[in-house]
Amino acid sequence: MKVKRYLPACFSGYPEEYADFNSLDELLKIEWIASWKEHNEFFQYSISREQWLMAEFKEGREWWVIAYFPEVFDELPLWFPKWIAKNKGGEQ
């Protein structure tokens, strides 16, 4: 499988970066993905329904989009904004 590194539009001029992987373990060892886990408030990696890889912080109350999967990848928890659950009477 492939994963595409996400860079916001303000990072213009940088080449697109892809990485190949064959398992969740390999994915989480890709340097530009693994580096997010070093943050002291890192919570987990998750994936949105649109196939965006998310790095979650502060028990999931903050998150960053870090990559995109061109193909369906479902080996991570499904991401949803934690504040939505709280505001709709769900768990935080």
C-alpha positions, 0 to 999 in steps of 0.5 A, spaced: 500 500 500 501 507 499 500 513 504 501 520 501 504 525 506 499 531 507 502 538 507 498 544 508 497 549 502 502 554 506 508 548 504 508 550 497 514 548 493 515 541 497 515 535 493 509 530 494 512 524 498 509 517 498 511 511 502 510 504 501 508 499 507 505 492 507 502 492 514 500 497 520 507 496 523 511 498 517 506 504 516 507 506 524 515 506 523 515 511 517 519 516 519 514 522 518 509 518 521 513 515 527 515 522 529 508 524 531 508 519 537 514 523 540 510 529 542 508 528 550 501 529 549 500 524 543 494 519 544 493 515 538 493 514 530 486 514 527 483 514 520 477 518 518 472 515 513 475 519 508 482 515 509 486 521 512 491 519 517 490 523 524 495 524 529 491 525 536 493 529 542 490 530 549 486 524 549 483 525 542 481 533 543 486 535 538 488 532 532 492 533 526 491 530 519 498 527 517 497 523 511 492 520 506 491 513 504 489 513 496 486 506 497 482 503 503 486 502 509 482 500 516 487 497 521 486 503 525 481 506 530 476 510 526 477 518 528 471 522 530 472 529 533 471 528 541 468 535 542 462 532 537 461 526 542 461 531 548 456 536 545 451 530 543 451 527 550 456 522 548 463 520 551 469 524 551 
